[in-house]
Amino acid sequence: MRKLFPALFAALLSVATLATVNINSAPQTELEGLKGIGPAKARAIIDYRSKNGPFKSVDELEKVSGIGRATLDKIRPEISTGTPSAAAKPVTPPARKAEQKKP
């Protein structure tokens, strides 16, 4: 049992680090949980997305007042836009037309 607890704890910790904050849907309190993002910056993120629509990429966060390259680099591993990247999307082959039988 003593050996199981550290392994379980490590597994839970690794899963927790994989979770990201979706900057397109996160409420203010969740945004404030990011390194370097306080109430004012969290509010600015929400105001920006309300005015301009959803962020198309994480890099667009630099357009928000008060967020520069250094802040973005700090939080980049913790954030996402909630949409998979084009590289991650599977390629679906076009549907085949049904062959028509001649009478």
Phi and psi restraints in degrees (range 20) as a CNS / XPLOR table:
assign (resid 1 and name C) (resid 2 and name N)
       (resid 2 and name CA) (resid 2 and name C) 1.0 -63.6 20.0 2
assign (resid 2 and name N) (resid 2 and name CA)
       (resid 2 and name C) (resid 3 and name N) 1.0 -34.1 20.0 2
assign (resid 2 and name C) (resid 3 and name N)
       (resid 3 and name CA) (resid 3 and name C) 1.0 -78.1 20.0 2
assign (resid 3 and name N) (resid 3 and name CA)
       (resid 3 and name C) (resid 4 and name N) 1.0 -27.2 20.0 2
assign (resid 3 and name C) (resid 4 and name N)
       (resid 4 and name CA) (resid 4 and name C) 1.0 -71.4 20.0 2
assign (resid 4 and name N) (resid 4 and name CA)
       (resid 4 and name C) (resid 5 and name N) 1.0 -38.4 20.0 2
assign (resid 4 and name C) (resid 5 and name N)
       (resid 5 and name CA) (resid 5 and name C) 1.0 -60.3 20.0 2
assign (resid 5 and name N) (resid 5 and name CA)
       (resid 5 and name C) (resid 6 and name N) 1.0 -50.0 20.0 2
assign (resid 5 and name C) (resid 6 and name N)
       (resid 6 and name CA) (resid 6 and name C) 1.0 -61.2 20.0 2
assign (resid 6 and name N) (resid 6 and name CA)
       (resid 6 and name C) (resid 7 and name N) 1.0 -36.5 20.0 2
assign (resid 6 and name C) (resid 7 and name N)
       (resid 7 and name CA) (resid 7 and name C) 1.0 -66.9 20.0 2
assign (resid 7 and name N) (resid 7 and name CA)
       (resid 7 and name C) (resid 8 and name N) 1.0 -43.0 20.0 2
assign (resid 7 and name C) (resid 8 and name N)
       (resid 8 and name CA) (resid 8 and name C) 1.0 -63.9 20.0 2
assign (resid 8 and name N) (resid 8 and name CA)
       (resid 8 and name C) (resid 9 and name N) 1.0 -42.7 20.0 2
assign (resid 8 and name C) (resid 9 and name N)
       (resid 9 and name CA) (resid 9 and name C) 1.0 -61.9 20.0 2
assign (resid 9 and name N) (resid 9 and name CA)
       (resid 9 and name C) (resid 10 and name N) 1.0 -43.8 20.0 2
assign (resid 9 and name C) (resid 10 and name N)
       (resid 10 and name CA) (resid 10 and name C) 1.0 -63.5 20.0 2
assign (resid 10 and name N) (resid 10 and name CA)
       (resid 10 and name C) (resid 11 and name N) 1.0 -39.8 20.0 2
assign (resid 10 and name C) (resid 11 and name N)
       (resid 11 and name CA) (resid 11 and name C) 1.0 -65.0 20.0 2
assign (resid 11 and name N) (resid 11 and name CA)
       (resid 11 and name C) (resid 12 and name N) 1.0 -43.8 20.0 2
assign (resid 11 and name C) (resid 12 and name N)
       (resid 12 and name CA) (resid 12 and name C) 1.0 -64.9 20.0 2
assign (resid 12 and name N) (resid 12 and name CA)
       (resid 12 and name C) (resid 13 and name N) 1.0 -38.4 20.0 2
assign (resid 12 and name C) (resid 13 and name N)
       (resid 13 and name CA) (resid 13 and name C) 1.0 -64.5 20.0 2
assign (resid 13 and name N) (resid 13 and name CA)
       (resid 13 and name C) (resid 14 and name N) 1.0 -40.6 20.0 2
assign (resid 13 and name C) (resid 14 and name N)
       (resid 14 and name CA) (resid 14 and name C) 1.0 -68.2 20.0 2
assign (resid 14 and name N) (resid 14 and name CA)
       (resid 14 and name C) (resid 15 and name N) 1.0 -36.1 20.0 2
assign (resid 14 and name C) (resid 15 and name N)
       (resid 15 and name CA) (resid 15 and name C) 1.0 -67.0 20.0 2
assign (resid 15 and name N) (resid 15 and name CA)
       (resid 15 and name C) (resid 16 and name N) 1.0 -39.8 20.0 2
assign (resid 15 and name C) (resid 16 and name N)
       (resid 16 and name CA) (resid 16 and name C) 1.0 -63.9 20.0 2
assign (resid 16 and name N) (resid 16 and name CA)
       (resid 16 and name C) (resid 17 and name N) 1.0 -34.6 20.0 2
assign (resid 16 and name C) (resid 17 and name N)
       (resid 17 and name CA) (resid 17 and name C) 1.0 -74.9 20.0 2
assign (resid 17 and name N) (resid 17 and name CA)
       (resid 17 and name C) (resid 18 and name N) 1.0 -18.4 20.0 2
assign (resid 17 and name C) (resid 18 and name N)
       (resid 18 and name CA) (resid 18 and name C) 1.0 -79.5 20.0 2
assign (resid 18 and name N) (resid 18 and name CA)
       (resid 18 and name C) (resid 19 and name N) 1.0 -19.8 20.0 2
assign (resid 18 and name C) (resid 19 and name N)
       (resid 19 and name CA) (resid 19 and name C) 1.0 -70.5 20.0 2
assign (resid 19 and name N) (resid 19 and name CA)
       (resid 19 and name C) (resid 20 and name N) 1.0 136.9 20.0 2
assign (resid 19 and name C) (resid 20 and name N)
       (resid 20 and name CA) (resid 20 and name C) 1.0 -121.6 20.0 2
assign (resid 20 and name N) (resid 20 and name CA)
       (resid 20 and name C) (resid 21 and name N) 1.0 157.7 20.0 2
assign (resid 20 and name C) (resid 21 and name N)
       (resid 21 and name CA) (resid 21 and name C) 1.0 -91.3 20.0 2
assign (resid 21 and name N) (resid 21 and name CA)
       (resid 21 and name C) (resid 22 and name N) 1.0 124.4 20.0 2
assign (resid 21 and name C) (resid 22 and name N)
       (resid 22 and name CA) (resid 22 and name C) 1.0 -81.0 20.0 2
assign (resid 22 and name N) (resid 22 and name CA)
       (resid 22 and name C) (resid 23 and name N) 1.0 109.4 20.0 2
assign (resid 22 and name C) (resid 23 and name N)
       (resid 23 and name CA) (resid 23 and name C) 1.0 -70.0 20.0 2
assign (resid 23 and name N) (resid 23 and name CA)
       (resid 23 and name C) (resid 24 and name N) 1.0 -10.5 20.0 2
assign (resid 23 and name C) (resid 24 and name N)
       (resid 24 and name CA) (resid 24 and name C) 1.0 -89.7 20.0 2
assign (resid 24 and name N) (resid 24 and name CA)
       (resid 24 and name C) (resid 25 and name N) 1.0 -14.0 20.0 2
assign (resid 24 and name C) (resid 25 and name N)
       (resid 25 and name CA) (resid 25 and name C) 1.0 -136.0 20.0 2
assign (resid 25 and name N) (resid 25 and name CA)
       (resid 25 and name C) (resid 26 and name N) 1.0 -8.8 20.0 2
assign (resid 25 and name C) (resid 26 and name N)
       (resid 26 and name CA) (resid 26 and name C) 1.0 -65.8 20.0 2
assign (resid 26 and name N) (resid 26 and name CA)
       (resid 26 and name C) (resid 27 and name N) 1.0 137.3 20.0 2
assign (resid 26 and name C) (resid 27 and name N)
       (resid 27 and name CA) (resid 27 and name C) 1.0 -74.3 20.0 2
assign (resid 27 and name N) (resid 27 and name CA)
       (resid 27 and name C) (resid 28 and name N) 1.0 169.0 20.0 2
assign (resid 27 and name C) (resid 28 and name N)
       (resid 28 and name CA) (resid 28 and name C) 1.0 -55.5 20.0 2
assign (resid 28 and name N) (resid 28 and name CA)
       (resid 28 and name C) (resid 29 and name N) 1.0 -43.6 20.0 2
assign (resid 28 and name C) (resid 29 and name N)
       (resid 29 and name CA) (resid 29 and name C) 1.0 -62.5 20.0 2
assign (resid 29 and name N) (resid 29 and name CA)
       (resid 29 and name C) (resid 30 and name N) 1.0 -36.5 20.0 2
assign (resid 29 and name C) (resid 30 and name N)
       (resid 30 and name CA) (resid 30 and name C) 1.0 -70.2 20.0 2
assign (resid 30 and name N) (resid 30 and name CA)
       (resid 30 and name C) (resid 31 and name N) 1.0 -40.4 20.0 2
assign (resid 30 and name C) (resid 31 and name N)
       (resid 31 and name CA) (resid 31 and name C) 1.0 -63.5 20.0 2
assign (resid 31 and name N) (resid 31 and name CA)
       (resid 31 and name C) (resid 32 and name N) 1.0 -37.4 20.0 2
assign (resid 31 and name C) (resid 32 and name N)
       (resid 32 and name CA) (resid 32 and name C) 1.0 -64.8 20.0 2
assign (resid 32 and name N) (resid 32 and name CA)
       (resid 32 and name C) (resid 33 and name N) 1.0 -18.6 20.0 2
assign (resid 32 and name C) (resid 33 and name N)
       (resid 33 and name CA) (resid 33 and name C) 1.0 -75.7 20.0 2
assign (resid 33 and name N) (resid 33 and name CA)
       (resid 33 and name C) (resid 34 and name N) 1.0 -9.2 20.0 2
assign (resid 33 and name C) (resid 34 and name N)
       (resid 34 and name CA) (resid 34 and name C) 1.0 -79.8 20.0 2
assign (resid 34 and name N) (resid 34 and name CA)
       (resid 34 and name C) (resid 35 and name N) 1.0 147.7 20.0 2
assign (resid 34 and name C) (resid 35 and name N)
       (resid 35 and name CA) (resid 35 and name C) 1.0 -58.9 20.0 2
assign (resid 35 and name N) (resid 35 and name CA)
       (resid 35 and name C) (resid 36 and name N) 1.0 125.8 20.0 2
assign (resid 35 and name C) (resid 36 and name N)
       (resid 36 and name CA) (resid 36 and name C) 1.0 81.4 20.0 2
assign (resid 36 and name N) (resid 36 and name CA)
       (resid 36 and name C) (resid 37 and name N) 1.0 3.8 20.0 2
assign (resid 36 and name C) (resid 37 and name N)
       (resid 37 and name CA) (resid 37 and name C) 1.0 -110.6 20.0 2
assign (resid 37 and name N) (resid 37 and name CA)
       (resid 37 and name C) (resid 38 and name N) 1.0 111.1 20.0 2
assign (resid 37 and name C) (resid 38 and name N)
       (resid 38 and name CA) (resid 38 and name C) 1.0 -101.3 20.0 2
assign (resid 38 and name N) (resid 38 and name CA)
       (resid 38 and name C) (resid 39 and name N) 1.0 -169.7 20.0 2
assign (resid 38 and name C) (resid 39 and name N)
       (resid 39 and name CA) (resid 39 and name C) 1.0 -57.9 20.0 2
assign (resid 39 and name N) (resid 39 and name CA)
       (resid 39 and name C) (resid 40 and name N) 1.0 -41.3 20.0 2
assign (resid 39 and name C) (resid 40 and name N)
       (resid 40 and name CA) (resid 40 and name C) 1.0 -66.9 20.0 2
assign (resid 40 and name N) (resid 40 and name CA)
       (resid 40 and name C) (resid 41 and name N) 1.0 -44.9 20.0 2
assign (resid 40 and name C) (resid 41 and name N)
       (resid 41 and name CA) (resid 41 and name C) 1.0 -69.7 20.0 2
assign (resid 41 and name N) (resid 41 and name CA)
       (resid 41 and name C) (resid 42 and name N) 1.0 -37.9 20.0 2
assign (resid 41 and name C) (resid 42 and name N)
       (resid 42 and name CA) (resid 42 and name C) 1.0 -61.4 20.0 2
assign (resid 42 and name N) (resid 42 and name CA)
       (resid 42 and name C) (resid 43 and name N) 1.0 -43.8 20.0 2
assign (resid 42 and name C) (resid 43 and name N)
       (resid 43 and name CA) (resid 43 and name C) 1.0 -63.7 20.0 2
assign (resid 43 and name N) (resid 43 and name CA)
       (resid 43 and name C) (resid 44 and name N) 1.0 -38.7 20.0 2
assign (resid 43 and name C) (resid 44 and name N)
       (resid 44 and name CA) (resid 44 and name C) 1.0 -64.8 20.0 2
assign (resid 44 and name N) (resid 44 and name CA)
       (resid 44 and name C) (resid 45 and name N) 1.0 -37.4 20.0 2
assign (resid 44 and name C) (resid 45 and name N)
       (resid 45 and name CA) (resid 45 and name C) 1.0 -63.7 20.0 2
assign (resid 45 and name N) (resid 45 and name CA)
       (resid 45 and name C) (resid 46 and name N) 1.0 -46.0 20.0 2
assign (resid 45 and name C) (resid 46 and name N)
       (resid 46 and name CA) (resid 46 and name C) 1.0 -64.4 20.0 2
assign (resid 46 and name N) (resid 46 and name CA)
       (resid 46 and name C) (resid 47 and name N) 1.0 -43.5 20.0 2
assign (resid 46 and name C) (resid 47 and name N)
       (resid 47 and name CA) (resid 47 and name C) 1.0 -62.4 20.0 2
assign (resid 47 and name N) (resid 47 and name CA)
       (resid 47 and name C) (resid 48 and name N) 1.0 -41.9 20.0 2
assign (resid 47 and name C) (resid 48 and name N)
       (resid 48 and name CA) (resid 48 and name C) 1.0 -61.7 20.0 2
assign (resid 48 and name N) (resid 48 and name CA)
       (resid 48 and name C) (resid 49 and name N) 1.0 -48.3 20.0 2
assign (resid 48 and name C) (resid 49 and name N)
       (resid 49 and name CA) (resid 49 and name C) 1.0 -69.8 20.0 2
assign (resid 49 and name N) (resid 49 and name CA)
       (resid 49 and name C) (resid 50 and name N) 1.0 -28.1 20.0 2
assign (resid 49 and name C) (resid 50 and name N)
       (resid 50 and name CA) (resid 50 and name C) 1.0 -68.2 20.0 2
assign (resid 50 and name N) (resid 50 and name CA)
       (resid 50 and name C) (resid 51 and name N) 1.0 -38.4 20.0 2
assign (resid 50 and name C) (resid 51 and name N)
       (resid 51 and name CA) (resid 51 and name C) 1.0 -80.3 20.0 2
assign (resid 51 and name N) (resid 51 and name CA)
       (resid 51 and name C) (resid 52 and name N) 1.0 -38.1 20.0 2
assign (resid 51 and name C) (resid 52 and name N)
       (resid 52 and name CA) (resid 52 and name C) 1.0 -109.0 20.0 2
assign (resid 52 and name N) (resid 52 and name CA)
       (resid 52 and name C) (resid 53 and name N) 1.0 -1.9 20.0 2
assign (resid 52 and name C) (resid 53 and name N)
       (resid 53 and name CA) (resid 53 and name C) 1.0 87.4 20.0 2
assign (resid 53 and name N) (resid 53 and name CA)
       (resid 53 and name C) (resid 54 and name N) 1.0 -178.0 20.0 2
assign (resid 53 and name C) (resid 54 and name N)
       (resid 54 and name CA) (resid 54 and name C) 1.0 -65.2 20.0 2
assign (resid 54 and name N) (resid 54 and name CA)
       (resid 54 and name C) (resid 55 and name N) 1.0 150.8 20.0 2
assign (resid 54 and name C) (resid 55 and name N)
       (resid 55 and name CA) (resid 55 and name C) 1.0 -68.5 20.0 2
assign (resid 55 and name N) (resid 55 and name CA)
       (resid 55 and name C) (resid 56 and name N) 1.0 133.3 20.0 2
assign (resid 55 and name C) (resid 56 and name N)
       (resid 56 and name CA) (resid 56 and name C) 1.0 -83.8 20.0 2
assign (resid 56 and name N) (resid 56 and name CA)
       (resid 56 and name C) (resid 57 and name N) 1.0 -27.8 20.0 2
assign (resid 56 and name C) (resid 57 and name N)
       (resid 57 and name CA) (resid 57 and name C) 1.0 -149.0 20.0 2
assign (resid 57 and name N) (resid 57 and name CA)
       (resid 57 and name C) (resid 58 and name N) 1.0 161.7 20.0 2
assign (resid 57 and name C) (resid 58 and name N)
       (resid 58 and name CA) (resid 58 and name C) 1.0 -62.2 20.0 2
assign (resid 58 and name N) (resid 58 and name CA)
       (resid 58 and name C) (resid 59 and name N) 1.0 -34.9 20.0 2
assign (resid 58 and name C) (resid 59 and name N)
       (resid 59 and name CA) (resid 59 and name C) 1.0 -61.4 20.0 2
assign (resid 59 and name N) (resid 59 and name CA)
       (resid 59 and name C) (resid 60 and name N) 1.0 -26.5 20.0 2
assign (resid 59 and name C) (resid 60 and name N)
       (resid 60 and name CA) (resid 60 and name C) 1.0 -64.5 20.0 2
assign (resid 60 and name N) (resid 60 and name CA)
       (resid 60 and name C) (resid 61 and name N) 1.0 -16.9 20.0 2
assign (resid 60 and name C) (resid 61 and name N)
       (resid 61 and name CA) (resid 61 and name C) 1.0 -60.2 20.0 2
assign (resid 61 and name N) (resid 61 and name CA)
       (resid 61 and name C) (resid 62 and name N) 1.0 -24.7 20.0 2
assign (resid 61 and name C) (resid 62 and name N)
       (resid 62 and name CA) (resid 62 and name C) 1.0 -64.8 20.0 2
assign (resid 62 and name N) (resid 62 and name CA)
       (resid 62 and name C) (resid 63 and name N) 1.0 -17.9 20.0 2
assign (resid 62 and name C) (resid 63 and name N)
       (resid 63 and name CA) (resid 63 and name C) 1.0 -77.3 20.0 2
assign (resid 63 and name N) (resid 63 and name CA)
       (resid 63 and name C) (resid 64 and name N) 1.0 -11.3 20.0 2
assign (resid 63 and name C) (resid 64 and name N)
       (resid 64 and name CA) (resid 64 and name C) 1.0 -79.2 20.0 2
assign (resid 64 and name N) (resid 64 and name CA)
       (resid 64 and name C) (resid 65 and name N) 1.0 132.2 20.0 2
assign (resid 64 and name C) (resid 65 and name N)
       (resid 65 and name CA) (resid 65 and name C) 1.0 -56.9 20.0 2
assign (resid 65 and name N) (resid 65 and name CA)
       (resid 65 and name C) (resid 66 and name N) 1.0 128.5 20.0 2
assign (resid 65 and name C) (resid 66 and name N)
       (resid 66 and name CA) (resid 66 and name C) 1.0 93.6 20.0 2
assign (resid 66 and name N) (resid 66 and name CA)
       (resid 66 and name C) (resid 67 and name N) 1.0 -5.4 20.0 2
assign (resid 66 and name C) (resid 67 and name N)
       (resid 67 and name CA) (resid 67 and name C) 1.0 -115.0 20.0 2
assign (resid 67 and name N) (resid 67 and name CA)
       (resid 67 and name C) (resid 68 and name N) 1.0 116.3 20.0 2
assign (resid 67 and name C) (resid 68 and name N)
       (resid 68 and name CA) (resid 68 and name C) 1.0 -112.4 20.0 2
assign (resid 68 and name N) (resid 68 and name CA)
       (resid 68 and name C) (resid 69 and name N) 1.0 -173.1 20.0 2
assign (resid 68 and name C) (resid 69 and name N)
       (resid 69 and name CA) (resid 69 and name C) 1.0 -59.0 20.0 2
assign (resid 69 and name N) (resid 69 and name CA)
       (resid 69 and name C) (resid 70 and name N) 1.0 -42.1 20.0 2
assign (resid 69 and name C) (resid 70 and name N)
       (resid 70 and name CA) (resid 70 and name C) 1.0 -63.6 20.0 2
assign (resid 70 and name N) (resid 70 and name CA)
       (resid 70 and name C) (resid 71 and name N) 1.0 -44.8 20.0 2
assign (resid 70 and name C) (resid 71 and name N)
       (resid 71 and name CA) (resid 71 and name C) 1.0 -64.7 20.0 2
assign (resid 71 and name N) (resid 71 and name CA)
       (resid 71 and name C) (resid 72 and name N) 1.0 -44.8 20.0 2
assign (resid 71 and name C) (resid 72 and name N)
       (resid 72 and name CA) (resid 72 and name C) 1.0 -60.6 20.0 2
assign (resid 72 and name N) (resid 72 and name CA)
       (resid 72 and name C) (resid 73 and name N) 1.0 -43.5 20.0 2
assign (resid 72 and name C) (resid 73 and name N)
       (resid 73 and name CA) (resid 73 and name C) 1.0 -62.4 20.0 2
assign (resid 73 and name N) (resid 73 and name CA)
       (resid 73 and name C) (resid 74 and name N) 1.0 -34.3 20.0 2
assign (resid 73 and name C) (resid 74 and name N)
       (resid 74 and name CA) (resid 74 and name C) 1.0 -67.1 20.0 2
assign (resid 74 and name N) (resid 74 and name CA)
       (resid 74 and name C) (resid 75 and name N) 1.0 -40.4 20.0 2
assign (resid 74 and name C) (resid 75 and name N)
       (resid 75 and name CA) (resid 75 and name C) 1.0 -98.3 20.0 2
assign (resid 75 and name N) (resid 75 and name CA)
       (resid 75 and name C) (resid 76 and name N) 1.0 -7.4 20.0 2
assign (resid 75 and name C) (resid 76 and name N)
       (resid 76 and name CA) (resid 76 and name C) 1.0 -49.2 20.0 2
assign (resid 76 and name N) (resid 76 and name CA)
       (resid 76 and name C) (resid 77 and name N) 1.0 -45.0 20.0 2
assign (resid 76 and name C) (resid 77 and name N)
       (resid 77 and name CA) (resid 77 and name C) 1.0 -66.8 20.0 2
assign (resid 77 and name N) (resid 77 and name CA)
       (resid 77 and name C) (resid 78 and name N) 1.0 -16.1 20.0 2
assign (resid 77 and name C) (resid 78 and name N)
       (resid 78 and name CA) (resid 78 and name C) 1.0 -100.7 20.0 2
assign (resid 78 and name N) (resid 78 and name CA)
       (resid 78 and name C) (resid 79 and name N) 1.0 -2.4 20.0 2
assign (resid 78 and name C) (resid 79 and name N)
       (resid 79 and name CA) (resid 79 and name C) 1.0 -125.0 20.0 2
assign (resid 79 and name N) (resid 79 and name CA)
       (resid 79 and name C) (resid 80 and name N) 1.0 159.5 20.0 2
assign (resid 79 and name C) (resid 80 and name N)
       (resid 80 and name CA) (resid 80 and name C) 1.0 -151.9 20.0 2
assign (resid 80 and name N) (resid 80 and name CA)
       (resid 80 and name C) (resid 81 and name N) 1.0 168.3 20.0 2
assign (resid 80 and name C) (resid 81 and name N)
       (resid 81 and name CA) (resid 81 and name C) 1.0 -95.2 20.0 2
assign (resid 81 and name N) (resid 81 and name CA)
       (resid 81 and name C) (resid 82 and name N) 1.0 -4.5 20.0 2
assign (resid 81 and name C) (resid 82 and name N)
       (resid 82 and name CA) (resid 82 and name C) 1.0 84.0 20.0 2
assign (resid 82 and name N) (resid 82 and name CA)
       (resid 82 and name C) (resid 83 and name N) 1.0 -2.5 20.0 2
assign (resid 82 and name C) (resid 83 and name N)
       (resid 83 and name CA) (resid 83 and name C) 1.0 -113.8 20.0 2
assign (resid 83 and name N) (resid 83 and name CA)
       (resid 83 and name C) (resid 84 and name N) 1.0 136.7 20.0 2
assign (resid 83 and name C) (resid 84 and name N)
       (resid 84 and name CA) (resid 84 and name C) 1.0 -67.5 20.0 2
assign (resid 84 and name N) (resid 84 and name CA)
       (resid 84 and name C) (resid 85 and name N) 1.0 148.7 20.0 2
assign (resid 84 and name C) (resid 85 and name N)
       (resid 85 and name CA) (resid 85 and name C) 1.0 -71.6 20.0 2
assign (resid 85 and name N) (resid 85 and name CA)
       (resid 85 and name C) (resid 86 and name N) 1.0 161.3 20.0 2
assign (resid 85 and name C) (resid 86 and name N)
       (resid 86 and name CA) (resid 86 and name C) 1.0 -60.5 20.0 2
assign (resid 86 and name N) (resid 86 and name CA)
       (resid 86 and name C) (resid 87 and name N) 1.0 -34.3 20.0 2
assign (resid 86 and name C) (resid 87 and name N)
       (resid 87 and name CA) (resid 87 and name C) 1.0 -67.1 20.0 2
assign (resid 87 and name N) (resid 87 and name CA)
       (resid 87 and name C) (resid 88 and name N) 1.0 -28.2 20.0 2
assign (resid 87 and name C) (resid 88 and name N)
       (resid 88 and name CA) (resid 88 and name C) 1.0 -84.7 20.0 2
assign (resid 88 and name N) (resid 88 and name CA)
       (resid 88 and name C) (resid 89 and name N) 1.0 -14.3 20.0 2
assign (resid 88 and name C) (resid 89 and name N)
       (resid 89 and name CA) (resid 89 and name C) 1.0 -76.4 20.0 2
assign (resid 89 and name N) (resid 89 and name CA)
       (resid 89 and name C) (resid 90 and name N) 1.0 134.0 20.0 2
assign (resid 89 and name C) (resid 90 and name N)
       (resid 90 and name CA) (resid 90 and name C) 1.0 -72.0 20.0 2
assign (resid 90 and name N) (resid 90 and name CA)
       (resid 90 and name C) (resid 91 and name N) 1.0 147.6 20.0 2
assign (resid 90 and name C) (resid 91 and name N)
       (resid 91 and name CA) (resid 91 and name C) 1.0 -88.2 20.0 2
assign (resid 91 and name N) (resid 91 and name CA)
       (resid 91 and name C) (resid 92 and name N) 1.0 124.4 20.0 2
assign (resid 91 and name C) (resid 92 and name N)
       (resid 92 and name CA) (resid 92 and name C) 1.0 -103.8 20.0 2
assign (resid 92 and name N) (resid 92 and name CA)
       (resid 92 and name C) (resid 93 and name N) 1.0 123.8 20.0 2
assign (resid 92 and name C) (resid 93 and name N)
       (resid 93 and name CA) (resid 93 and name C) 1.0 -67.9 20.0 2
assign (resid 93 and name N) (resid 93 and name CA)
       (resid 93 and name C) (resid 94 and name N) 1.0 151.9 20.0 2
assign (resid 93 and name C) (resid 94 and name N)
       (resid 94 and name CA) (resid 94 and name C) 1.0 -63.8 20.0 2
assign (resid 94 and name N) (resid 94 and name CA)
       (resid 94 and name C) (resid 95 and name N) 1.0 149.2 20.0 2
assign (resid 94 and name C) (resid 95 and name N)
       (resid 95 and name CA) (resid 95 and name C) 1.0 -69.0 20.0 2
assign (resid 95 and name N) (resid 95 and name CA)
       (resid 95 and name C) (resid 96 and name N) 1.0 142.1 20.0 2
assign (resid 95 and name C) (resid 96 and name N)
       (resid 96 and name CA) (resid 96 and name C) 1.0 -84.5 20.0 2
assign (resid 96 and name N) (resid 96 and name CA)
       (resid 96 and name C) (resid 97 and name N) 1.0 142.8 20.0 2
assign (resid 96 and name C) (resid 97 and name N)
       (resid 97 and name CA) (resid 97 and name C) 1.0 -76.7 20.0 2
assign (resid 97 and name N) (resid 97 and name CA)
       (resid 97 and name C) (resid 98 and name N) 1.0 139.3 20.0 2
assign (resid 97 and name C) (resid 98 and name N)
       (resid 98 and name CA) (resid 98 and name C) 1.0 -65.7 20.0 2
assign (resid 98 and name N) (resid 98 and name CA)
       (resid 98 and name C) (resid 99 and name N) 1.0 135.8 20.0 2
assign (resid 98 and name C) (resid 99 and name N)
       (resid 99 and name CA) (resid 99 and name C) 1.0 -72.2 20.0 2
assign (resid 99 and name N) (resid 99 and name CA)
       (resid 99 and name C) (resid 100 and name N) 1.0 132.6 20.0 2
assign (resid 99 and name C) (resid 100 and name N)
       (resid 100 and name CA) (resid 100 and name C) 1.0 -91.6 20.0 2
assign (resid 100 and name N) (resid 100 and name CA)
       (resid 100 and name C) (resid 101 and name N) 1.0 134.6 20.0 2
assign (resid 100 and name C) (resid 101 and name N)
       (resid 101 and name CA) (resid 101 and name C) 1.0 -87.0 20.0 2
assign (resid 101 and name N) (resid 101 and name CA)
       (resid 101 and name C) (resid 102 and name N) 1.0 138.5 20.0 2
assign (resid 101 and name C) (resid 102 and name N)
       (resid 102 and name CA) (resid 102 and name C) 1.0 -90.0 20.0 2
assign (resid 102 and name N) (resid 102 and name CA)
       (resid 102 and name C) (resid 103 and name N) 1.0 139.2 20.0 2
